[in-house]
Amino acid sequence: MERETSGMRAVVDWSAALWSGIISGTVFYLLNIFLVPFVNGGNSWTIIRYLASPVLGESILPPPATFNIQALIVSIICTLILAIIFTVIVSYVLHRGGLILGIVGGALFGLALYFINFNTLTILVPWLYALSSPVMMVTHIVFGILAGGLYEAFEVEEYELREN
């Protein structure tokens, strides 16, 4: 669906991108801390510690996987910052495509993020490879679907003059 009119071009709604990132990141975080341990075993604190480990280091991981306020705060902040950044990317790339493209494109973006995270990023943070699983792939795809779909749902159409 083409939204551009002659001499005009659609602009990204940064407010919609921000809120879509916050909501998508929150859902992604909650799915990971509850669904991953439910399917793969373990507990939520293990996932929280893993999500915080790129910042806090591998030393946060050894047992016991119990309450740790530092890991909780760092994991939430990191997840939300990355979610907003990734949602801004999705929004910028897909903002002219409509809801269906936002959802489908977002799903593909989420899948790409999964493969980037677990096949390249783990070169720098090798202990994260332990989280690689089908359920983690699903949470990344759900993140992408929400990021793209919510952006398109929240977006207020604005146009600016095209510079020739």
For each residue, the residues with C-beta under 8 A, 3 or more apart:
1: 97 98 101
2: 96
3: 10 96 98 157
4: 8 9 10 96 159 162
5: 8 159
6:
7: 161 162
8: 4 5 159 160 161 162
9: 4 159 160 162
10: 3 4 95 96 157 158 159
11: 95 158 159 160
12: 17 91 92 95
13: 16 17 91 95 151 154 155 156 157 158
14: 17 18 88
15: 18 19 154 156
16: 13 19 20 91 150 151 154 155 156
17: 12 13 14 20 21 84 87 88 91 92 151
18: 14 15 21 22 84 87 88
19: 15 16 22 23 150 154
20: 16 17 23 24 87 91 146 147 150 151 154
21: 17 18 24 25 80 83 84 85 86 87 88 147
22: 18 19 25 26 80 83 84
23: 19 20 26 27 146 150
24: 20 21 27 28 83 87 143 146 147 150
25: 21 22 28 29 79 80 82 83 84 87 143
26: 22 23 29 30 80 83
27: 23 24 30 31 142 143 146
28: 24 25 31 32 79 83 139 140 142 143 146
29: 25 26 32 33 51 75 76 79 80
30: 26 27 33 34
31: 27 28 34 35 36 139 142
32: 28 29 35 36 47 51 136 139
33: 29 30 36 37 44 47 48
34: 30 31 37 38 44
35: 31 32 38 39 135 139
36: 31 32 33 39 40 42 47 131 133 135 136 139
37: 33 34 40 41 42 43 44 46 47
38: 34 35
39: 35 36 133 135
40: 36 37 133 135
41: 37
42: 36 37 46 47 65
43: 37 46 65
44: 33 34 37 47 48
45: 48 49 65 66 67 68 71
46: 37 42 43 49 50 65
47: 32 33 36 37 42 44 50 51 131
48: 33 44 45 51 52 68 71 72 75
49: 45 46 52 53 60 61 65 68 71 75
50: 46 47 53 61 127 128 130 131
51: 29 32 47 48 71 75 78 79
52: 48 49 55 56 60 70 71 72 74 75 78
53: 49 50 56 57 58 60 61 125 127 128
54: 78 125 128
55: 52 74 78
56: 52 53 59 60 70 71 74
57: 53 60
58: 53 61 127
59: 56 62
60: 49 52 53 56 57 68 70 71
61: 49 50 53 58 127
62: 59
63:
64:
65: 42 43 45 46 49
66: 45
67: 45 72
68: 45 48 49 60 71 72
69: 72 73
70: 52 56 60 73 74
71: 45 48 49 51 52 56 60 68 74 75
72: 48 52 67 68 69 75 76
73: 69 70 76 77
74: 52 55 56 70 71 77 78
75: 29 48 49 51 52 71 72 78 79
76: 29 72 73 79 80
77: 73 74 80 81
78: 51 52 54 55 74 75 81 82
79: 25 28 29 51 75 76 82 83
80: 21 22 25 26 29 76 77 83 84
81: 77 78 84 85
82: 25 78 79 85 86
83: 21 22 24 25 26 28 79 80 86 87 143 147
84: 17 18 21 22 25 80 81 87 88
85: 21 81 82 88 89
86: 21 82 83 89 90 109 113 143 147
87: 17 18 20 21 24 25 83 84 90 91 147 151
88: 14 17 18 21 84 85 91 92
89: 85 86 92 93 109
90: 86 87 93 94 102 105 106 109 144 147 148 151
91: 12 13 16 17 20 87 88 94 95 147 148 151 155
92: 12 17 88 89 95
93: 89 90 105 109
94: 90 91 97 101 102 105 106 148 151 152
95: 10 11 12 13 91 92 151 152 155
96: 2 3 4 10
97: 1 94 100 101 102 105 152
98: 1 3 101 102 152
99: 102 103 149 152 153
100: 97 103 104
101: 1 94 97 98 104 105 148 152
102: 90 94 97 98 99 105 106 148 149 151 152
103: 99 100 106 107 145 148 149 152
104: 100 101 107 108 148
105: 90 93 94 97 101 102 108 109 144 148
106: 90 94 102 103 109 110 144 145 146 147 148 149 151
107: 103 104 110 111 141 144 145 148
108: 104 105 111 112 144
109: 86 89 90 93 105 106 112 113 144 147 148
110: 106 107 113 114 140 141 142 143 144 145 147
111: 107 108 114 115 137 140 141 144
112: 108 109 115 116
113: 86 109 110 116 117 140 143 144
114: 110 111 117 118 136 137 140 141
115: 111 112 118 119 120
116: 112 113 119 120 121
117: 113 114 120 121 122 128 140
118: 114 115 121 122 128 129 131 132 136
119: 115 116 122
120: 115 116 117 123
121: 116 117 118 124 125 128
122: 117 118 119 125 126 128 129 132
123: 120 126
124: 121
125: 53 54 121 122 128
126: 122 123 129
127: 50 53 58 61 130
128: 50 53 54 117 118 121 122 125 131 132
129: 118 122 126 132
130: 50 127
131: 36 47 50 118 128 136
132: 118 122 128 129 136
133: 36 39 40 136 137
134: 137 138
135: 35 36 39 40 138 139
136: 32 36 114 118 131 132 133 139 140
137: 111 114 133 134 140 141
138: 134 135 141 142
139: 28 31 32 35 36 135 136 142 143
140: 28 110 111 113 114 117 136 137 143 144
141: 107 110 111 114 137 138 144 145
142: 27 28 31 110 138 139 145 146
143: 24 25 27 28 83 86 110 113 139 140 146 147
144: 90 105 106 107 108 109 110 111 113 140 141 147 148
145: 103 106 107 110 141 142 148 149
146: 20 23 24 27 28 106 142 143 149 150
147: 20 21 24 83 86 87 90 91 106 109 110 143 144 150 151
148: 90 91 94 101 102 103 104 105 106 107 109 144 145 151 152
149: 99 102 103 106 145 146 152 153
150: 16 19 20 23 24 146 147 153 154
151: 13 16 17 20 87 90 91 94 95 102 106 147 148 154 155
152: 94 95 97 98 99 101 102 103 148 149 155
153: 99 149 150
154: 13 15 16 19 20 150 151
155: 13 16 91 95 151 152
156: 13 15 16
157: 3 10 13
158: 10 11 13
159: 4 5 8 9 10 11
160: 8 9 11
161: 7 8
162: 4 7 8 9
163:
164:
